[in-house]
């Protein structure tokens, strides 16, 4: 970023996170089974110092969106998202593979998003 004269700390950083979240265990697991090969867990990216490090080079290009399963435990689910926010991602794009998108959006809006906003704004 130095070459462009832009302050890298002021750039937005986005990551897609595949989410299967439901209060019904069978629904959450069914959604997770649609992910196919699971994405790289946050721990595999923990050696990166910035989101740019995650995306840079062949290692970053080979990473798939992380896949998370939530079984109706909002606080645990928020903790699964914490590593991405602590790495500096400013935009999380949630992808739900299940059939009932309306249910997912309603549950996520009621149970997860308020907790994320409370802690990270």
mmCIF file of the C-alpha atoms, coordinates in Angstrom:
data_MODEL
# 
_entry.id   MODEL 
# 
loop_
_atom_site.group_PDB 
_atom_site.id 
_atom_site.type_symbol 
_atom_site.label_atom_id 
_atom_site.label_alt_id 
_atom_site.label_comp_id 
_atom_site.label_asym_id 
_atom_site.label_entity_id 
_atom_site.label_seq_id 
_atom_site.pdbx_PDB_ins_code 
_atom_site.Cartn_x 
_atom_site.Cartn_y 
_atom_site.Cartn_z 
_atom_site.occupancy 
_atom_site.B_iso_or_equiv 
_atom_site.pdbx_formal_charge 
_atom_site.auth_seq_id 
_atom_site.auth_comp_id 
_atom_site.auth_asym_id 
_atom_site.auth_atom_id 
_atom_site.pdbx_PDB_model_num 
ATOM 1   C CA . UNK A 1 1   ? 0.000   0.000   0.000  1.00 0.00 ? 1   UNK A CA 1 
ATOM 2   C CA . UNK A 1 2   ? 2.907   2.362   0.452  1.00 0.00 ? 2   UNK A CA 1 
ATOM 3   C CA . UNK A 1 3   ? 3.317   2.568   -3.317 1.00 0.00 ? 3   UNK A CA 1 
ATOM 4   C CA . UNK A 1 4   ? -0.220  3.888   -3.752 1.00 0.00 ? 4   UNK A CA 1 
ATOM 5   C CA . UNK A 1 5   ? 0.117   6.409   -0.957 1.00 0.00 ? 5   UNK A CA 1 
ATOM 6   C CA . UNK A 1 6   ? -2.982  5.005   0.756  1.00 0.00 ? 6   UNK A CA 1 
ATOM 7   C CA . UNK A 1 7   ? -3.153  4.252   4.462  1.00 0.00 ? 7   UNK A CA 1 
ATOM 8   C CA . UNK A 1 8   ? -3.831  0.505   4.671  1.00 0.00 ? 8   UNK A CA 1 
ATOM 9   C CA . UNK A 1 9   ? -5.423  0.872   8.102  1.00 0.00 ? 9   UNK A CA 1 
ATOM 10  C CA . UNK A 1 10  ? -8.201  2.938   6.505  1.00 0.00 ? 10  UNK A CA 1 
ATOM 11  C CA . UNK A 1 11  ? -9.185  0.299   3.929  1.00 0.00 ? 11  UNK A CA 1 
ATOM 12  C CA . UNK A 1 12  ? -12.244 -1.893  4.342  1.00 0.00 ? 12  UNK A CA 1 
ATOM 13  C CA . UNK A 1 13  ? -11.492 -5.601  4.691  1.00 0.00 ? 13  UNK A CA 1 
ATOM 14  C CA . UNK A 1 14  ? -14.102 -8.196  3.737  1.00 0.00 ? 14  UNK A CA 1 
ATOM 15  C CA . UNK A 1 15  ? -14.355 -11.960 4.187  1.00 0.00 ? 15  UNK A CA 1 
ATOM 16  C CA . UNK A 1 16  ? -17.124 -14.390 3.294  1.00 0.00 ? 16  UNK A CA 1 
ATOM 17  C CA . UNK A 1 17  ? -18.085 -16.759 6.096  1.00 0.00 ? 17  UNK A CA 1 
ATOM 18  C CA . UNK A 1 18  ? -20.246 -19.774 5.375  1.00 0.00 ? 18  UNK A CA 1 
ATOM 19  C CA . UNK A 1 19  ? -22.742 -20.055 8.214  1.00 0.00 ? 19  UNK A CA 1 
ATOM 20  C CA . UNK A 1 20  ? -25.075 -22.839 9.188  1.00 0.00 ? 20  UNK A CA 1 
ATOM 21  C CA . UNK A 1 21  ? -26.883 -21.501 12.234 1.00 0.00 ? 21  UNK A CA 1 
ATOM 22  C CA . UNK A 1 22  ? -30.135 -22.776 13.646 1.00 0.00 ? 22  UNK A CA 1 
ATOM 23  C CA . UNK A 1 23  ? -31.759 -23.484 16.983 1.00 0.00 ? 23  UNK A CA 1 
ATOM 24  C CA . UNK A 1 24  ? -32.696 -26.885 15.561 1.00 0.00 ? 24  UNK A CA 1 
ATOM 25  C CA . UNK A 1 25  ? -29.658 -29.192 15.578 1.00 0.00 ? 25  UNK A CA 1 
ATOM 26  C CA . UNK A 1 26  ? -30.779 -31.187 12.523 1.00 0.00 ? 26  UNK A CA 1 
ATOM 27  C CA . UNK A 1 27  ? -31.298 -28.012 10.490 1.00 0.00 ? 27  UNK A CA 1 
ATOM 28  C CA . UNK A 1 28  ? -27.869 -26.673 11.427 1.00 0.00 ? 28  UNK A CA 1 
ATOM 29  C CA . UNK A 1 29  ? -26.161 -29.950 10.561 1.00 0.00 ? 29  UNK A CA 1 
ATOM 30  C CA . UNK A 1 30  ? -28.057 -30.266 7.286  1.00 0.00 ? 30  UNK A CA 1 
ATOM 31  C CA . UNK A 1 31  ? -26.894 -26.808 6.274  1.00 0.00 ? 31  UNK A CA 1 
ATOM 32  C CA . UNK A 1 32  ? -23.340 -27.681 7.212  1.00 0.00 ? 32  UNK A CA 1 
ATOM 33  C CA . UNK A 1 33  ? -23.420 -30.831 5.071  1.00 0.00 ? 33  UNK A CA 1 
ATOM 34  C CA . UNK A 1 34  ? -24.030 -28.588 2.054  1.00 0.00 ? 34  UNK A CA 1 
ATOM 35  C CA . UNK A 1 35  ? -20.705 -26.835 2.507  1.00 0.00 ? 35  UNK A CA 1 
ATOM 36  C CA . UNK A 1 36  ? -18.800 -29.681 0.894  1.00 0.00 ? 36  UNK A CA 1 
ATOM 37  C CA . UNK A 1 37  ? -15.154 -29.495 1.893  1.00 0.00 ? 37  UNK A CA 1 
ATOM 38  C CA . UNK A 1 38  ? -14.945 -27.224 4.905  1.00 0.00 ? 38  UNK A CA 1 
ATOM 39  C CA . UNK A 1 39  ? -13.175 -23.927 4.506  1.00 0.00 ? 39  UNK A CA 1 
ATOM 40  C CA . UNK A 1 40  ? -9.993  -23.046 6.289  1.00 0.00 ? 40  UNK A CA 1 
ATOM 41  C CA . UNK A 1 41  ? -10.534 -22.491 10.004 1.00 0.00 ? 41  UNK A CA 1 
ATOM 42  C CA . UNK A 1 42  ? -9.575  -19.197 11.602 1.00 0.00 ? 42  UNK A CA 1 
ATOM 43  C CA . UNK A 1 43  ? -6.698  -20.858 13.419 1.00 0.00 ? 43  UNK A CA 1 
ATOM 44  C CA . UNK A 1 44  ? -4.978  -21.604 10.105 1.00 0.00 ? 44  UNK A CA 1 
ATOM 45  C CA . UNK A 1 45  ? -4.984  -17.870 9.389  1.00 0.00 ? 45  UNK A CA 1 
ATOM 46  C CA . UNK A 1 46  ? -3.827  -16.818 12.840 1.00 0.00 ? 46  UNK A CA 1 
ATOM 47  C CA . UNK A 1 47  ? -0.201  -16.554 11.699 1.00 0.00 ? 47  UNK A CA 1 
ATOM 48  C CA . UNK A 1 48  ? -1.197  -13.726 9.367  1.00 0.00 ? 48  UNK A CA 1 
ATOM 49  C CA . UNK A 1 49  ? -0.748  -10.252 10.705 1.00 0.00 ? 49  UNK A CA 1 
ATOM 50  C CA . UNK A 1 50  ? -3.318  -8.525  8.501  1.00 0.00 ? 50  UNK A CA 1 
ATOM 51  C CA . UNK A 1 51  ? -6.257  -9.533  6.335  1.00 0.00 ? 51  UNK A CA 1 
ATOM 52  C CA . UNK A 1 52  ? -4.062  -8.664  3.365  1.00 0.00 ? 52  UNK A CA 1 
ATOM 53  C CA . UNK A 1 53  ? -1.625  -11.372 4.439  1.00 0.00 ? 53  UNK A CA 1 
ATOM 54  C CA . UNK A 1 54  ? -4.456  -13.914 4.315  1.00 0.00 ? 54  UNK A CA 1 
ATOM 55  C CA . UNK A 1 55  ? -5.345  -12.996 0.747  1.00 0.00 ? 55  UNK A CA 1 
ATOM 56  C CA . UNK A 1 56  ? -1.821  -12.497 -0.578 1.00 0.00 ? 56  UNK A CA 1 
ATOM 57  C CA . UNK A 1 57  ? -0.023  -15.116 -2.593 1.00 0.00 ? 57  UNK A CA 1 
ATOM 58  C CA . UNK A 1 58  ? -0.913  -18.688 -3.505 1.00 0.00 ? 58  UNK A CA 1 
ATOM 59  C CA . UNK A 1 59  ? -1.749  -19.708 0.075  1.00 0.00 ? 59  UNK A CA 1 
ATOM 60  C CA . UNK A 1 60  ? -4.419  -17.041 0.354  1.00 0.00 ? 60  UNK A CA 1 
ATOM 61  C CA . UNK A 1 61  ? -5.905  -17.715 -3.050 1.00 0.00 ? 61  UNK A CA 1 
ATOM 62  C CA . UNK A 1 62  ? -6.255  -21.384 -2.133 1.00 0.00 ? 62  UNK A CA 1 
ATOM 63  C CA . UNK A 1 63  ? -8.286  -20.642 1.001  1.00 0.00 ? 63  UNK A CA 1 
ATOM 64  C CA . UNK A 1 64  ? -11.999 -21.158 0.853  1.00 0.00 ? 64  UNK A CA 1 
ATOM 65  C CA . UNK A 1 65  ? -14.498 -19.242 2.908  1.00 0.00 ? 65  UNK A CA 1 
ATOM 66  C CA . UNK A 1 66  ? -14.443 -20.449 6.499  1.00 0.00 ? 66  UNK A CA 1 
ATOM 67  C CA . UNK A 1 67  ? -17.396 -22.651 7.455  1.00 0.00 ? 67  UNK A CA 1 
ATOM 68  C CA . UNK A 1 68  ? -19.052 -22.308 10.853 1.00 0.00 ? 68  UNK A CA 1 
ATOM 69  C CA . UNK A 1 69  ? -21.874 -24.247 12.466 1.00 0.00 ? 69  UNK A CA 1 
ATOM 70  C CA . UNK A 1 70  ? -23.988 -22.776 15.220 1.00 0.00 ? 70  UNK A CA 1 
ATOM 71  C CA . UNK A 1 71  ? -26.360 -24.965 17.158 1.00 0.00 ? 71  UNK A CA 1 
ATOM 72  C CA . UNK A 1 72  ? -28.478 -22.329 18.839 1.00 0.00 ? 72  UNK A CA 1 
ATOM 73  C CA . UNK A 1 73  ? -25.744 -21.089 21.162 1.00 0.00 ? 73  UNK A CA 1 
ATOM 74  C CA . UNK A 1 74  ? -25.319 -17.447 20.110 1.00 0.00 ? 74  UNK A CA 1 
ATOM 75  C CA . UNK A 1 75  ? -22.387 -16.648 22.414 1.00 0.00 ? 75  UNK A CA 1 
ATOM 76  C CA . UNK A 1 76  ? -20.407 -19.661 21.171 1.00 0.00 ? 76  UNK A CA 1 
ATOM 77  C CA . UNK A 1 77  ? -21.159 -18.699 17.595 1.00 0.00 ? 77  UNK A CA 1 
ATOM 78  C CA . UNK A 1 78  ? -19.965 -15.134 18.177 1.00 0.00 ? 78  UNK A CA 1 
ATOM 79  C CA . UNK A 1 79  ? -16.751 -16.576 19.620 1.00 0.00 ? 79  UNK A CA 1 
ATOM 80  C CA . UNK A 1 80  ? -16.233 -18.502 16.369 1.00 0.00 ? 80  UNK A CA 1 
ATOM 81  C CA . UNK A 1 81  ? -16.372 -15.182 14.504 1.00 0.00 ? 81  UNK A CA 1 
ATOM 82  C CA . UNK A 1 82  ? -14.030 -13.376 16.909 1.00 0.00 ? 82  UNK A CA 1 
ATOM 83  C CA . UNK A 1 83  ? -10.745 -14.430 15.198 1.00 0.00 ? 83  UNK A CA 1 
ATOM 84  C CA . UNK A 1 84  ? -11.810 -12.826 11.906 1.00 0.00 ? 84  UNK A CA 1 
ATOM 85  C CA . UNK A 1 85  ? -12.758 -9.565  13.580 1.00 0.00 ? 85  UNK A CA 1 
ATOM 86  C CA . UNK A 1 86  ? -9.526  -9.579  15.565 1.00 0.00 ? 86  UNK A CA 1 
ATOM 87  C CA . UNK A 1 87  ? -7.565  -10.091 12.338 1.00 0.00 ? 87  UNK A CA 1 
ATOM 88  C CA . UNK A 1 88  ? -9.031  -6.784  11.195 1.00 0.00 ? 88  UNK A CA 1 
ATOM 89  C CA . UNK A 1 89  ? -11.852 -7.765  8.881  1.00 0.00 ? 89  UNK A CA 1 
ATOM 90  C CA . UNK A 1 90  ? -14.369 -4.926  8.840  1.00 0.00 ? 90  UNK A CA 1 
ATOM 91  C CA . UNK A 1 91  ? -17.068 -6.577  6.728  1.00 0.00 ? 91  UNK A CA 1 
ATOM 92  C CA . UNK A 1 92  ? -18.313 -10.121 7.224  1.00 0.00 ? 92  UNK A CA 1 
ATOM 93  C CA . UNK A 1 93  ? -20.426 -11.522 4.404  1.00 0.00 ? 93  UNK A CA 1 
ATOM 94  C CA . UNK A 1 94  ? -22.558 -14.410 5.638  1.00 0.00 ? 94  UNK A CA 1 
ATOM 95  C CA . UNK A 1 95  ? -23.450 -17.216 3.247  1.00 0.00 ? 95  UNK A CA 1 
ATOM 96  C CA . UNK A 1 96  ? -26.080 -19.722 4.401  1.00 0.00 ? 96  UNK A CA 1 
ATOM 97  C CA . UNK A 1 97  ? -26.388 -22.883 2.267  1.00 0.00 ? 97  UNK A CA 1 
ATOM 98  C CA . UNK A 1 98  ? -29.749 -24.068 3.631  1.00 0.00 ? 98  UNK A CA 1 
ATOM 99  C CA . UNK A 1 99  ? -33.125 -23.967 1.937  1.00 0.00 ? 99  UNK A CA 1 
ATOM 100 C CA . UNK A 1 100 ? -34.874 -21.769 4.488  1.00 0.00 ? 100 UNK A CA 1 
ATOM 101 C CA . UNK A 1 101 ? -33.137 -18.433 3.959  1.00 0.00 ? 101 UNK A CA 1 
ATOM 102 C CA . UNK A 1 102 ? -35.913 -16.494 5.707  1.00 0.00 ? 102 UNK A CA 1 
ATOM 103 C CA . UNK A 1 103 ? -35.513 -18.557 8.885  1.00 0.00 ? 103 UNK A CA 1 
ATOM 104 C CA . UNK A 1 104 ? -31.726 -18.105 8.836  1.00 0.00 ? 104 UNK A CA 1 
ATOM 105 C CA . UNK A 1 105 ? -31.973 -14.341 8.321  1.00 0.00 ? 105 UNK A CA 1 
ATOM 106 C CA . UNK A 1 106 ? -34.549 -14.006 11.114 1.00 0.00 ? 106 UNK A CA 1 
ATOM 107 C CA . UNK A 1 107 ? -32.540 -16.107 13.606 1.00 0.00 ? 107 UNK A CA 1 
ATOM 108 C CA . UNK A 1 108 ? -29.255 -14.416 12.729 1.00 0.00 ? 108 UNK A CA 1 
ATOM 109 C CA . UNK A 1 109 ? -30.774 -10.934 12.937 1.00 0.00 ? 109 UNK A CA 1 
ATOM 110 C CA . UNK A 1 110 ? -32.332 -11.668 16.334 1.00 0.00 ? 110 UNK A CA 1 
ATOM 111 C CA . UNK A 1 111 ? -29.627 -13.748 18.003 1.00 0.00 ? 111 UNK A CA 1 
ATOM 112 C CA . UNK A 1 112 ? -26.220 -13.032 16.451 1.00 0.00 ? 112 UNK A CA 1 
ATOM 113 C CA . UNK A 1 113 ? -26.081 -9.587  14.859 1.00 0.00 ? 113 UNK A CA 1 
ATOM 114 C CA . UNK A 1 114 ? -27.007 -7.679  18.048 1.00 0.00 ? 114 UNK A CA 1 
ATOM 115 C CA . UNK A 1 115 ? -24.154 -9.420  19.885 1.00 0.00 ? 115 UNK A CA 1 
ATOM 116 C CA . UNK A 1 116 ? -21.685 -8.594  17.100 1.00 0.00 ? 116 UNK A CA 1 
ATOM 117 C CA . UNK A 1 117 ? -22.787 -4.955  17.018 1.00 0.00 ? 117 UNK A CA 1 
ATOM 118 C CA . UNK A 1 118 ? -22.594 -4.666  20.803 1.00 0.00 ? 118 UNK A CA 1 
ATOM 119 C CA . UNK A 1 119 ? -18.975 -5.825  20.868 1.00 0.00 ? 119 UNK A CA 1 
ATOM 120 C CA . UNK A 1 120 ? -17.586 -4.526  17.560 1.00 0.00 ? 120 UNK A CA 1 
ATOM 121 C CA . UNK A 1 121 ? -19.990 -1.789  16.509 1.00 0.00 ? 121 UNK A CA 1 
# 
